[in-house]
């Protein structure tokens, strides 16, 4: 294995592990009453964000979803500012006013998470249009759920991107459920990438629990976009490790299917690949300890940060 492949595996493992620990810490803080509102965990889907963002170039755009912490982390977001925002603190990305579903960092090309299902899709098309007009060579990836693929905005945006040949990748995170409704009840085909054929758009399906596979699919799609042959649809098959949000027990999820996907855990998958590539156990332990310390530091930063004052809130509104 060449050094570049080894470095990629290490980067992918570091990202999926960081997302997993971040999400687990958020769930713990929520249980302690330190997070208000909804909290949609990305546990079980970490490989998609890790692989896709690793394939991007500096200056590219991402547009996220209501289940967006993983996308933000994989794109390089500051963990302290993220945790503070999720906890509603003034030191957060949106000054504590956006919360879990509205983290954005324009400096990193992150155009934001979105509480509206499918709401980010046309934003990505707009970013891609701007890149094409400027001739900047930038591309955009929009993450969307299987539920969002049933919204009219997906069809409209995909059609517009197709006729204008825009550099945008539509990455469908198919975790099998729109909230609690299984995909079998909302679509005649559970292979959602096939929908792209009606728009004469290139499409593929990949293993959403394998960050390396997602990376290769995203890299190929982005290269096609940069050649002026976009857009591209990628469907990443995955499965949540729990309910729709932290207070949803997921009782509707078949036990055997959940066990099947947990046995193919994206974090364990990348850990195995990295160890097989020759990464020493002690090095991995040190890497994990460093990430654990980063997550704990982010949590402490959030806890010790002030909540927005009424005065500052009114000043922003003015």
Beta strands, then each sheet from edge to edge (+ up, - down):
strand 1: 61-63
strand 2: 140-145
strand 3: 168-174
strand 4: 177-178
strand 5: 181-182
strand 6: 202-207
strand 7: 232-237
sheet 1: 1+ 2+ 3+ 7+ 6+
sheet 2: 4+ 5-
end
